[in-house]
């Protein structure tokens, strides 16, 4: 039997399932013969790679596929060199583009700016979290949705008609609860290996005992699950946090993606109320990158339990947001001359260490208050430190 994922991959935009709004948008791009650099993001198995392939085909471009986790710059340079004197542009598809490091992302900027190629990246992660501003500003961002059961049923019916097999209704219902197209096709393929002409619920369950409720029928998409985890952590519910962590792991979520979100949470929602939270989260990120599943689940669990149990404060998060808002909406304040090492007034700068650690001195030309300590956990100690330092002098 041929691989079902390859055999039934869509050959045109009209065969693409689920992403109907995006299909219409890209049909318009093709009609106008103008294709932007794009980032496709959304859950695994929703058709991002297949979509890119049919766009390249219908646009009449040569398709080159790269893996973001094993990106070879020299290969890209060779491709661009081959098209140097051509009127055609190569179509460069980078799967898991979020795995490119900072330098690799920066290298893409020049060919994107000069349109020496068309670059399409795919990611299961939100590009605002994992891609540089340079990449985002040169691209159109398109979110892909999880396929619904009715979408999978269209594909299933097509396969059943061509391969001519029977399936019990309860087995079909279970199959359509697959988390994505790839999962359903793989499951179906090996069910047919067990029995070429008839699929029963019993045979289906033999192949997949741990059936995930994730997926096409469910509203619990990649992004909603991670949101539920973060909100449970913020609410200090250890068991709910562990549940959503388990759901993410069971659905095949990357350990480093989960860990990155834990790092953000540790700073945004705990901050200096418990500075050790950020230390643990960063250590977790480093550890899971080097270890991976299945052991990474233990490290993630330790971090989640700690973060859920820690004292919470968003004082630092709110402070920088207020500072950025002020800077964006107000004229830049004049920096006092004594703070400028290139100004003769630098001699008037009072060196705090010469005054026992602190001396009254105006560092802003206008009185502004951004930071308001909640006084929780270690924040209380830091607040008391500030009071003690100033009172001492």
C-alpha atoms as a printed R data frame, in Angstrom:
    type eleno elety resid chain resno       x      y       z
1   ATOM     1    CA   UNK     A     1   0.000  0.000   0.000
2   ATOM     2    CA   UNK     A     2   1.286  3.460  -0.874
3   ATOM     3    CA   UNK     A     3   1.776  5.949   1.921
4   ATOM     4    CA   UNK     A     4  -1.665  7.533   2.312
5   ATOM     5    CA   UNK     A     5  -0.267 10.899   3.414
6   ATOM     6    CA   UNK     A     6   1.640 11.187   0.133
7   ATOM     7    CA   UNK     A     7  -0.940  9.529  -2.111
8   ATOM     8    CA   UNK     A     8  -3.814 11.764  -0.987
9   ATOM     9    CA   UNK     A     9  -1.893 14.996  -0.510
10  ATOM    10    CA   UNK     A    10  -3.885 17.824  -2.177
11  ATOM    11    CA   UNK     A    11  -2.781 18.529  -5.748
12  ATOM    12    CA   UNK     A    12  -4.536 21.886  -6.070
13  ATOM    13    CA   UNK     A    13  -5.911 24.625  -3.844
14  ATOM    14    CA   UNK     A    14  -9.419 23.331  -4.502
15  ATOM    15    CA   UNK     A    15  -8.460 20.061  -2.778
16  ATOM    16    CA   UNK     A    16  -7.157 21.779   0.372
17  ATOM    17    CA   UNK     A    17  -9.336 21.013   3.387
18  ATOM    18    CA   UNK     A    18 -10.362 23.383   6.150
19  ATOM    19    CA   UNK     A    19  -8.416 26.520   5.233
20  ATOM    20    CA   UNK     A    20 -11.089 27.917   2.938
21  ATOM    21    CA   UNK     A    21 -10.481 31.623   3.576
22  ATOM    22    CA   UNK     A    22  -6.759 31.201   2.949
23  ATOM    23    CA   UNK     A    23  -7.488 29.301  -0.255
24  ATOM    24    CA   UNK     A    24  -9.438 32.272  -1.600
25  ATOM    25    CA   UNK     A    25  -6.697 34.714  -0.571
26  ATOM    26    CA   UNK     A    26  -3.982 32.720  -2.338
27  ATOM    27    CA   UNK     A    27  -6.113 32.202  -5.423
28  ATOM    28    CA   UNK     A    28  -6.230 35.973  -5.656
29  ATOM    29    CA   UNK     A    29  -2.450 36.218  -5.217
30  ATOM    30    CA   UNK     A    30  -1.968 33.675  -8.006
31  ATOM    31    CA   UNK     A    31  -4.415 35.477 -10.303
32  ATOM    32    CA   UNK     A    32  -2.498 38.713  -9.767
33  ATOM    33    CA   UNK     A    33   0.845 36.870 -10.123
34  ATOM    34    CA   UNK     A    34   2.038 38.473  -6.891
35  ATOM    35    CA   UNK     A    35   3.051 36.211  -4.027
36  ATOM    36    CA   UNK     A    36   4.277 37.594  -0.680
37  ATOM    37    CA   UNK     A    37   6.795 36.056   1.684
38  ATOM    38    CA   UNK     A    38   4.563 34.298   4.201
39  ATOM    39    CA   UNK     A    39   4.577 32.578   7.565
40  ATOM    40    CA   UNK     A    40   2.044 29.773   8.018
41  ATOM    41    CA   UNK     A    41   1.407 29.020  11.690
42  ATOM    42    CA   UNK     A    42  -0.997 26.669  13.396
43  ATOM    43    CA   UNK     A    43  -1.331 23.177  14.891
44  ATOM    44    CA   UNK     A    44   0.625 20.233  13.525
45  ATOM    45    CA   UNK     A    45  -1.035 18.255  10.748
46  ATOM    46    CA   UNK     A    46  -3.417 20.991   9.573
47  ATOM    47    CA   UNK     A    47  -1.899 21.130   6.068
48  ATOM    48    CA   UNK     A    48   0.709 23.917   6.117
49  ATOM    49    CA   UNK     A    49   3.296 22.000   4.061
50  ATOM    50    CA   UNK     A    50   0.722 20.677   1.587
51  ATOM    51    CA   UNK     A    51  -0.672 24.190   1.174
52  ATOM    52    CA   UNK     A    52   2.781 25.553   0.388
53  ATOM    53    CA   UNK     A    53   3.376 22.805  -2.190
54  ATOM    54    CA   UNK     A    54   0.174 23.472  -4.117
55  ATOM    55    CA   UNK     A    55   0.771 27.237  -4.030
56  ATOM    56    CA   UNK     A    56   4.219 26.710  -5.562
57  ATOM    57    CA   UNK     A    57   2.738 24.356  -8.167
58  ATOM    58    CA   UNK     A    58  -0.120 26.672  -9.156
59  ATOM    59    CA   UNK     A    59   2.215 29.659  -9.234
60  ATOM    60    CA   UNK     A    60   4.614 27.706 -11.467
61  ATOM    61    CA   UNK     A    61   7.628 27.981  -9.139
62  ATOM    62    CA   UNK     A    62  10.317 25.414  -8.382
63  ATOM    63    CA   UNK     A    63   9.789 24.121  -4.843
64  ATOM    64    CA   UNK     A    64  12.703 23.680  -2.407
65  ATOM    65    CA   UNK     A    65  12.058 22.384   1.098
66  ATOM    66    CA   UNK     A    66  14.245 22.985   4.154
67  ATOM    67    CA   UNK     A    67  14.002 21.799   7.743
68  ATOM    68    CA   UNK     A    68  14.431 24.628  10.254
69  ATOM    69    CA   UNK     A    69  16.114 22.271  12.691
70  ATOM    70    CA   UNK     A    70  18.741 21.238  10.129
71  ATOM    71    CA   UNK     A    71  19.001 24.365   8.001
72  ATOM    72    CA   UNK     A    72  22.004 24.488   5.653
73  ATOM    73    CA   UNK     A    73  22.908 28.016   4.596
74  ATOM    74    CA   UNK     A    74  25.221 26.781   1.833
75  ATOM    75    CA   UNK     A    75  22.368 24.881   0.196
76  ATOM    76    CA   UNK     A    76  20.270 28.038   0.096
77  ATOM    77    CA   UNK     A    77  23.158 30.034  -1.374
78  ATOM    78    CA   UNK     A    78  23.632 27.451  -4.135
79  ATOM    79    CA   UNK     A    79  19.944 27.641  -5.029
80  ATOM    80    CA   UNK     A    80  19.992 31.438  -5.172
81  ATOM    81    CA   UNK     A    81  23.151 31.363  -7.262
82  ATOM    82    CA   UNK     A    82  21.517 29.030  -9.796
83  ATOM    83    CA   UNK     A    83  18.650 31.507 -10.256
84  ATOM    84    CA   UNK     A    84  20.891 34.575 -10.329
85  ATOM    85    CA   UNK     A    85  20.336 35.253 -14.040
86  ATOM    86    CA   UNK     A    86  16.848 33.780 -14.258
87  ATOM    87    CA   UNK     A    87  13.529 35.586 -14.570
88  ATOM    88    CA   UNK     A    88  12.026 32.945 -12.271
89  ATOM    89    CA   UNK     A    89  12.295 32.920  -8.495
90  ATOM    90    CA   UNK     A    90  12.727 29.749  -6.459
91  ATOM    91    CA   UNK     A    91  10.063 28.929  -3.874
92  ATOM    92    CA   UNK     A    92  11.878 28.295  -0.570
93  ATOM    93    CA   UNK     A    93   9.796 26.481   2.038
94  ATOM    94    CA   UNK     A    94  11.231 26.263   5.585
95  ATOM    95    CA   UNK     A    95   9.380 23.866   7.850
96  ATOM    96    CA   UNK     A    96   9.665 24.563  11.599
97  ATOM    97    CA   UNK     A    97  11.094 27.985  10.785
98  ATOM    98    CA   UNK     A    98  10.957 28.823  14.501
99  ATOM    99    CA   UNK     A    99  13.979 26.536  14.944
100 ATOM   100    CA   UNK     A   100  16.238 28.906  13.002
101 ATOM   101    CA   UNK     A   101  18.625 30.733  15.305
102 ATOM   102    CA   UNK     A   102  18.999 34.507  15.327
103 ATOM   103    CA   UNK     A   103  21.883 34.542  12.841
104 ATOM   104    CA   UNK     A   104  20.070 32.246  10.414
105 ATOM   105    CA   UNK     A   105  16.973 34.439  10.560
106 ATOM   106    CA   UNK     A   106  19.080 37.535   9.865
107 ATOM   107    CA   UNK     A   107  20.666 35.872   6.827
108 ATOM   108    CA   UNK     A   108  17.206 35.499   5.267
109 ATOM   109    CA   UNK     A   109  16.506 39.218   5.450
110 ATOM   110    CA   UNK     A   110  18.536 40.297   2.395
111 ATOM   111    CA   UNK     A   111  17.106 37.757  -0.100
112 ATOM   112    CA   UNK     A   112  13.645 38.521   1.289
113 ATOM   113    CA   UNK     A   113  14.204 42.263   0.914
114 ATOM   114    CA   UNK     A   114  15.507 41.866  -2.649
115 ATOM   115    CA   UNK     A   115  12.886 39.243  -3.552
116 ATOM   116    CA   UNK     A   116  15.548 36.921  -4.937
117 ATOM   117    CA   UNK     A   117  13.221 34.110  -3.879
118 ATOM   118    CA   UNK     A   118   9.817 33.574  -2.315
119 ATOM   119    CA   UNK     A   119  10.173 32.384   1.279
120 ATOM   120    CA   UNK     A   120   7.347 30.567   3.028
121 ATOM   121    CA   UNK     A   121   7.899 29.424   6.603
122 ATOM   122    CA   UNK     A   122   5.752 27.036   8.621
123 ATOM   123    CA   UNK     A   123   5.562 26.859  12.395
124 ATOM   124    CA   UNK     A   124   3.432 25.337  15.131
125 ATOM   125    CA   UNK     A   125   4.306 28.365  17.273
126 ATOM   126    CA   UNK     A   126   3.085 31.932  17.293
127 ATOM   127    CA   UNK     A   127   5.526 33.905  15.086
128 ATOM   128    CA   UNK     A   128   5.335 36.892  17.441
129 ATOM   129    CA   UNK     A   129   7.099 34.791  20.072
130 ATOM   130    CA   UNK     A   130   9.698 32.967  17.978
131 ATOM   131    CA   UNK     A   131  10.572 35.018  14.890
132 ATOM   132    CA   UNK     A   132  12.516 38.258  14.646
133 ATOM   133    CA   UNK     A   133  10.782 41.522  13.864
134 ATOM   134    CA   UNK     A   134  12.777 41.645  10.618
135 ATOM   135    CA   UNK     A   135  11.300 38.352   9.393
136 ATOM   136    CA   UNK     A   136   7.785 39.324  10.481
137 ATOM   137    CA   UNK     A   137   7.915 42.769   8.883
138 ATOM   138    CA   UNK     A   138   8.884 41.260   5.526
139 ATOM   139    CA   UNK     A   139   6.196 38.570   5.631
140 ATOM   140    CA   UNK     A   140   2.456 38.120   5.687
141 ATOM   141    CA   UNK     A   141   1.302 36.026   8.640
142 ATOM   142    CA   UNK     A   142  -1.420 33.442   8.049
143 ATOM   143    CA   UNK     A   143  -2.951 31.355  10.824
144 ATOM   144    CA   UNK     A   144  -4.075 27.823   9.952
145 ATOM   145    CA   UNK     A   145  -6.934 26.214  11.858
146 ATOM   146    CA   UNK     A   146  -7.279 22.650  13.129
147 ATOM   147    CA   UNK     A   147  -9.331 20.524  10.781
148 ATOM   148    CA   UNK     A   148 -12.837 19.664  11.937
149 ATOM   149    CA   UNK     A   149 -14.349 16.197  11.755
150 ATOM   150    CA   UNK     A   150 -16.396 17.214   8.695
151 ATOM   151    CA   UNK     A   151 -13.176 18.195   6.899
152 ATOM   152    CA   UNK     A   152 -11.513 14.882   7.744
153 ATOM   153    CA   UNK     A   153 -14.680 13.072   6.632
154 ATOM   154    CA   UNK     A   154 -14.346 14.540   3.140
155 ATOM   155    CA   UNK     A   155 -10.854 13.110   2.840
156 ATOM   156    CA   UNK     A   156 -11.867  9.833   4.443
157 ATOM   157    CA   UNK     A   157 -14.726  9.344   1.968
158 ATOM   158    CA   UNK     A   158 -12.386  9.970  -0.943
159 ATOM   159    CA   UNK     A   159  -9.936  7.356   0.362
160 ATOM   160    CA   UNK     A   160 -12.668  4.810   1.091
161 ATOM   161    CA   UNK     A   161 -14.083  5.173  -2.407
162 ATOM   162    CA   UNK     A   162 -10.700  4.648  -4.049
163 ATOM   163    CA   UNK     A   163  -9.442  1.815  -1.814
164 ATOM   164    CA   UNK     A   164 -12.836  0.093  -1.494
165 ATOM   165    CA   UNK     A   165 -12.953 -0.991   2.144
166 ATOM   166    CA   UNK     A   166 -15.651 -1.157   4.821
167 ATOM   167    CA   UNK     A   167 -15.530  0.314   8.297
168 ATOM   168    CA   UNK     A   168 -17.813  0.001  11.307
169 ATOM   169    CA   UNK     A   169 -19.585  3.247  12.204
170 ATOM   170    CA   UNK     A   170 -18.108  3.410  15.724
171 ATOM   171    CA   UNK     A   171 -14.622  2.838  14.289
172 ATOM   172    CA   UNK     A   172 -15.101  5.633  11.764
173 ATOM   173    CA   UNK     A   173 -16.318  8.018  14.460
174 ATOM   174    CA   UNK     A   174 -13.231  7.296  16.526
175 ATOM   175    CA   UNK     A   175 -10.938  7.699  13.534
176 ATOM   176    CA   UNK     A   176 -12.376 11.129  12.765
177 ATOM   177    CA   UNK     A   177 -11.477 12.241  16.288
178 ATOM   178    CA   UNK     A   178  -7.810 12.147  15.259
179 ATOM   179    CA   UNK     A   179  -5.857 15.218  16.222
180 ATOM   180    CA   UNK     A   180  -4.852 16.015  12.626
181 ATOM   181    CA   UNK     A   181  -4.820 14.761   9.033
182 ATOM   182    CA   UNK     A   182  -1.449 13.058   9.357
183 ATOM   183    CA   UNK     A   183  -2.538 11.195  12.472
184 ATOM   184    CA   UNK     A   184  -5.758  9.998  10.859
185 ATOM   185    CA   UNK     A   185  -4.025  8.814   7.685
186 ATOM   186    CA   UNK     A   186  -1.290  6.953   9.555
187 ATOM   187    CA   UNK     A   187  -3.862  5.286  11.802
188 ATOM   188    CA   UNK     A   188  -6.045  4.358   8.840
189 ATOM   189    CA   UNK     A   189  -3.108  3.059   6.815
190 ATOM   190    CA   UNK     A   190  -2.017  0.533   9.414
191 ATOM   191    CA   UNK     A   191  -5.589 -0.446  10.226
192 ATOM   192    CA   UNK     A   192  -5.879 -1.455   6.588
193 ATOM   193    CA   UNK     A   193  -2.651 -3.428   6.903
194 ATOM   194    CA   UNK     A   194  -4.291 -5.504   9.654
195 ATOM   195    CA   UNK     A   195  -7.379 -6.100   7.536
196 ATOM   196    CA   UNK     A   196  -7.445 -4.823   3.973
197 ATOM   197    CA   UNK     A   197 -11.225 -4.803   3.489
198 ATOM   198    CA   UNK     A   198 -12.839 -4.218   6.880
199 ATOM   199    CA   UNK     A   199 -11.911 -2.011   9.840
200 ATOM   200    CA   UNK     A   200 -13.447 -2.722  13.217
201 ATOM   201    CA   UNK     A   201 -13.253 -0.705  16.414
202 ATOM   202    CA   UNK     A   202 -11.292 -3.540  18.023
203 ATOM   203    CA   UNK     A   203  -8.572 -3.501  15.370
204 ATOM   204    CA   UNK     A   204  -8.431  0.278  15.438
205 ATOM   205    CA   UNK     A   205  -7.871  0.336  19.197
206 ATOM   206    CA   UNK     A   206  -5.110 -2.255  18.926
207 ATOM   207    CA   UNK     A   207  -3.075  0.324  17.042
208 ATOM   208    CA   UNK     A   208  -3.711  3.207  19.370
209 ATOM   209    CA   UNK     A   209  -4.538  2.382  22.953
210 ATOM   210    CA   UNK     A   210  -3.894  5.869  24.287
211 ATOM   211    CA   UNK     A   211  -6.439  7.778  22.251
212 ATOM   212    CA   UNK     A   212  -6.094 11.524  22.584
213 ATOM   213    CA   UNK     A   213  -9.271 13.576  22.733
214 ATOM   214    CA   UNK     A   214  -7.259 16.323  21.091
215 ATOM   215    CA   UNK     A   215  -8.093 17.401  17.711
216 ATOM   216    CA   UNK     A   216 -10.393 18.011  14.893
217 ATOM   217    CA   UNK     A   217 -13.599 17.691  16.897
218 ATOM   218    CA   UNK     A   218 -12.241 19.612  19.833
219 ATOM   219    CA   UNK     A   219 -11.808 23.303  20.479
220 ATOM   220    CA   UNK     A   220  -8.661 22.504  22.485
221 ATOM   221    CA   UNK     A   221  -6.170 23.559  19.843
222 ATOM   222    CA   UNK     A   222  -2.455 24.022  20.285
223 ATOM   223    CA   UNK     A   223  -2.870 27.659  21.342
224 ATOM   224    CA   UNK     A   224  -5.878 27.133  23.606
225 ATOM   225    CA   UNK     A   225  -4.137 24.341  25.499
226 ATOM   226    CA   UNK     A   226  -1.055 26.423  26.215
227 ATOM   227    CA   UNK     A   227  -3.337 29.310  27.231
228 ATOM   228    CA   UNK     A   228  -5.177 26.997  29.639
229 ATOM   229    CA   UNK     A   229  -1.853 25.910  31.147
230 ATOM   230    CA   UNK     A   230  -0.696 29.501  31.673
231 ATOM   231    CA   UNK     A   231  -3.995 30.581  33.206
232 ATOM   232    CA   UNK     A   232  -3.961 27.579  35.556
233 ATOM   233    CA   UNK     A   233  -0.425 28.445  36.648
234 ATOM   234    CA   UNK     A   234  -1.488 32.054  37.230
235 ATOM   235    CA   UNK     A   235  -4.400 30.779  39.311
236 ATOM   236    CA   UNK     A   236  -2.033 28.616  41.416
237 ATOM   237    CA   UNK     A   237  -3.924 25.420  40.572
238 ATOM   238    CA   UNK     A   238  -1.228 22.744  40.569
239 ATOM   239    CA   UNK     A   239  -3.415 19.860  39.413
240 ATOM   240    CA   UNK     A   240  -5.047 21.781  36.566
241 ATOM   241    CA   UNK     A   241  -1.592 22.926  35.455
242 ATOM   242    CA   UNK     A   242  -0.336 19.332  35.428
243 ATOM   243    CA   UNK     A   243  -3.412 18.209  33.504
244 ATOM   244    CA   UNK     A   244  -2.865 20.731  30.703
245 ATOM   245    CA   UNK     A   245   0.851 19.946  30.688
246 ATOM   246    CA   UNK     A   246  -0.013 16.269  30.228
247 ATOM   247    CA   UNK     A   247  -2.413 17.145  27.402
248 ATOM   248    CA   UNK     A   248   0.300 19.118  25.638
249 ATOM   249    CA   UNK     A   249   2.823 16.308  26.042
250 ATOM   250    CA   UNK     A   250   0.338 13.639  24.932
251 ATOM   251    CA   UNK     A   251  -0.527 15.622  21.796
252 ATOM   252    CA   UNK     A   252   3.156 15.737  20.832
253 ATOM   253    CA   UNK     A   253   3.914 19.347  21.708
254 ATOM   254    CA   UNK     A   254   7.599 20.263  21.579
255 ATOM   255    CA   UNK     A   255   9.161 20.268  25.053
256 ATOM   256    CA   UNK     A   256  11.189 23.391  24.306
257 ATOM   257    CA   UNK     A   257   8.048 25.289  23.231
258 ATOM   258    CA   UNK     A   258   6.385 24.479  26.567
259 ATOM   259    CA   UNK     A   259   9.553 25.439  28.443
260 ATOM   260    CA   UNK     A   260   9.820 28.785  26.624
261 ATOM   261    CA   UNK     A   261   6.298 29.661  27.688
262 ATOM   262    CA   UNK     A   262   7.168 28.719  31.276
263 ATOM   263    CA   UNK     A   263  10.143 31.098  31.158
264 ATOM   264    CA   UNK     A   264   7.883 33.928  30.003
265 ATOM   265    CA   UNK     A   265   5.344 33.093  32.707
266 ATOM   266    CA   UNK     A   266   8.004 33.017  35.442
267 ATOM   267    CA   UNK     A   267   8.977 36.598  34.658
268 ATOM   268    CA   UNK     A   268   5.570 37.994  33.713
269 ATOM   269    CA   UNK     A   269   3.443 36.527  36.491
270 ATOM   270    CA   UNK     A   270   5.891 35.784  39.335
271 ATOM   271    CA   UNK     A   271   8.783 38.141  38.756
272 ATOM   272    CA   UNK     A   272  10.609 39.343  41.830
273 ATOM   273    CA   UNK     A   273   8.030 37.918  44.199
274 ATOM   274    CA   UNK     A   274  10.117 34.746  43.769
275 ATOM   275    CA   UNK     A   275  13.223 35.340  41.605
276 ATOM   276    CA   UNK     A   276  14.103 31.650  41.785
277 ATOM   277    CA   UNK     A   277  11.115 30.917  39.533
278 ATOM   278    CA   UNK     A   278  12.871 32.454  36.532
279 ATOM   279    CA   UNK     A   279  16.103 30.623  37.370
280 ATOM   280    CA   UNK     A   280  14.253 27.298  37.479
281 ATOM   281    CA   UNK     A   281  12.334 28.003  34.270
282 ATOM   282    CA   UNK     A   282  15.509 28.930  32.359
283 ATOM   283    CA   UNK     A   283  17.225 25.800  33.677
284 ATOM   284    CA   UNK     A   284  14.198 23.796  32.542
285 ATOM   285    CA   UNK     A   285  14.470 25.234  29.030
286 ATOM   286    CA   UNK     A   286  18.173 24.374  28.825
287 ATOM   287    CA   UNK     A   287  17.596 20.881  30.205
288 ATOM   288    CA   UNK     A   288  14.732 19.832  27.916
289 ATOM   289    CA   UNK     A   289  16.622 21.028  24.836
290 ATOM   290    CA   UNK     A   290  19.419 18.614  25.679
291 ATOM   291    CA   UNK     A   291  17.341 15.730  27.006
292 ATOM   292    CA   UNK     A   292  14.036 15.539  25.148
293 ATOM   293    CA   UNK     A   293  11.150 13.163  25.760
294 ATOM   294    CA   UNK     A   294  10.285 10.998  27.589
295 ATOM   295    CA   UNK     A   295  12.488 12.256  30.463
296 ATOM   296    CA   UNK     A   296  11.751 15.914  29.665
297 ATOM   297    CA   UNK     A   297   8.241 15.382  31.051
298 ATOM   298    CA   UNK     A   298   9.745 15.068  34.570
299 ATOM   299    CA   UNK     A   299  11.656 18.329  34.281
300 ATOM   300    CA   UNK     A   300   8.621 20.147  32.901
301 ATOM   301    CA   UNK     A   301   6.493 18.743  35.725
302 ATOM   302    CA   UNK     A   302   8.929 19.938  38.388
303 ATOM   303    CA   UNK     A   303   8.919 23.426  36.910
304 ATOM   304    CA   UNK     A   304   5.123 23.556  36.537
305 ATOM   305    CA   UNK     A   305   4.565 22.474  40.149
306 ATOM   306    CA   UNK     A   306   6.980 25.155  41.368
307 ATOM   307    CA   UNK     A   307   5.508 27.937  39.223
308 ATOM   308    CA   UNK     A   308   1.942 27.090  40.215
309 ATOM   309    CA   UNK     A   309   2.942 27.079  43.894
310 ATOM   310    CA   UNK     A   310   5.002 30.288  43.792
311 ATOM   311    CA   UNK     A   311   3.823 33.689  45.060
312 ATOM   312    CA   UNK     A   312   2.611 35.747  42.100
313 ATOM   313    CA   UNK     A   313   3.285 39.336  41.090
314 ATOM   314    CA   UNK     A   314   3.090 41.106  37.736
315 ATOM   315    CA   UNK     A   315   4.648 44.351  38.998
316 ATOM   316    CA   UNK     A   316   7.673 44.195  36.679
317 ATOM   317    CA   UNK     A   317   5.489 43.239  33.703
318 ATOM   318    CA   UNK     A   318   3.156 46.180  34.283
319 ATOM   319    CA   UNK     A   319   6.067 48.552  34.901
320 ATOM   320    CA   UNK     A   320   7.812 47.957  31.574
321 ATOM   321    CA   UNK     A   321   4.499 48.144  29.696
322 ATOM   322    CA   UNK     A   322   3.776 51.536  31.267
323 ATOM   323    CA   UNK     A   323   7.305 52.736  30.524
324 ATOM   324    CA   UNK     A   324   7.047 51.664  26.877
325 ATOM   325    CA   UNK     A   325   3.649 53.322  26.527
326 ATOM   326    CA   UNK     A   326   5.049 56.547  27.935
327 ATOM   327    CA   UNK     A   327   8.079 56.494  25.620
328 ATOM   328    CA   UNK     A   328   5.877 55.794  22.600
329 ATOM   329    CA   UNK     A   329   3.350 58.544  23.306
330 ATOM   330    CA   UNK     A   330   5.510 61.332  24.713
331 ATOM   331    CA   UNK     A   331   8.372 63.501  23.609
332 ATOM   332    CA   UNK     A   332  11.753 62.120  24.692
333 ATOM   333    CA   UNK     A   333  12.911 63.557  28.009
334 ATOM   334    CA   UNK     A   334  16.161 65.449  28.060
335 ATOM   335    CA   UNK     A   335  18.885 63.381  29.734
336 ATOM   336    CA   UNK     A   336  20.600 65.312  32.546
337 ATOM   337    CA   UNK     A   337  24.062 66.433  31.458
338 ATOM   338    CA   UNK     A   338  25.811 64.917  34.481
339 ATOM   339    CA   UNK     A   339  24.747 61.433  33.249
340 ATOM   340    CA   UNK     A   340  26.468 61.998  29.896
341 ATOM   341    CA   UNK     A   341  30.124 60.970  29.950
342 ATOM   342    CA   UNK     A   342  30.744 63.158  26.896
343 ATOM   343    CA   UNK     A   343  29.557 66.329  28.643
344 ATOM   344    CA   UNK     A   344  31.648 68.549  30.874
345 ATOM   345    CA   UNK     A   345  28.917 68.402  33.553
346 ATOM   346    CA   UNK     A   346  29.813 64.752  34.176
347 ATOM   347    CA   UNK     A   347  31.987 66.062  37.020
348 ATOM   348    CA   UNK     A   348  28.764 66.900  38.862
349 ATOM   349    CA   UNK     A   349  27.679 63.251  38.931
350 ATOM   350    CA   UNK     A   350  27.480 61.982  42.512
351 ATOM   351    CA   UNK     A   351  29.014 58.497  42.775
352 ATOM   352    CA   UNK     A   352  26.682 56.620  45.174
353 ATOM   353    CA   UNK     A   353  29.476 54.445  46.593
354 ATOM   354    CA   UNK     A   354  31.145 57.588  47.934
355 ATOM   355    CA   UNK     A   355  28.029 58.263  49.989
356 ATOM   356    CA   UNK     A   356  27.518 54.903  51.621
357 ATOM   357    CA   UNK     A   357  25.652 53.319  48.704
358 ATOM   358    CA   UNK     A   358  23.022 55.974  47.947
359 ATOM   359    CA   UNK     A   359  22.752 59.718  47.520
360 ATOM   360    CA   UNK     A   360  19.799 61.820  46.524
361 ATOM   361    CA   UNK     A   361  20.130 62.642  42.844
362 ATOM   362    CA   UNK     A   362  17.645 63.359  40.038
363 ATOM   363    CA   UNK     A   363  18.098 60.868  37.178
364 ATOM   364    CA   UNK     A   364  15.062 61.972  35.144
365 ATOM   365    CA   UNK     A   365  14.229 65.529  34.099
366 ATOM   366    CA   UNK     A   366  10.602 64.845  35.024
367 ATOM   367    CA   UNK     A   367   9.044 62.957  37.924
368 ATOM   368    CA   UNK     A   368   7.472 59.742  36.594
369 ATOM   369    CA   UNK     A   369   6.297 56.614  38.416
370 ATOM   370    CA   UNK     A   370   6.156 53.314  36.507
371 ATOM   371    CA   UNK     A   371   6.865 50.660  39.120
372 ATOM   372    CA   UNK     A   372   4.425 49.836  41.906
373 ATOM   373    CA   UNK     A   373   5.529 46.930  44.088
374 ATOM   374    CA   UNK     A   374   2.761 44.609  45.241
375 ATOM   375    CA   UNK     A   375   4.827 43.790  48.301
376 ATOM   376    CA   UNK     A   376   4.439 40.036  47.782
377 ATOM   377    CA   UNK     A   377   7.144 37.483  48.560
378 ATOM   378    CA   UNK     A   378  10.663 38.700  47.803
379 ATOM   379    CA   UNK     A   379   9.190 41.882  46.339
380 ATOM   380    CA   UNK     A   380   8.513 42.936  49.922
381 ATOM   381    CA   UNK     A   381  12.199 42.421  50.745
382 ATOM   382    CA   UNK     A   382  13.312 44.414  47.704
383 ATOM   383    CA   UNK     A   383  10.892 47.210  48.564
384 ATOM   384    CA   UNK     A   384  12.233 47.273  52.112
385 ATOM   385    CA   UNK     A   385  15.759 47.361  50.695
386 ATOM   386    CA   UNK     A   386  14.944 50.547  48.799
387 ATOM   387    CA   UNK     A   387  13.435 52.126  51.909
388 ATOM   388    CA   UNK     A   388  16.382 51.117  54.068
389 ATOM   389    CA   UNK     A   389  18.932 52.420  51.554
390 ATOM   390    CA   UNK     A   390  17.263 55.821  51.337
391 ATOM   391    CA   UNK     A   391  16.461 56.121  55.032
392 ATOM   392    CA   UNK     A   392  20.047 55.313  55.956
393 ATOM   393    CA   UNK     A   393  21.177 58.403  54.120
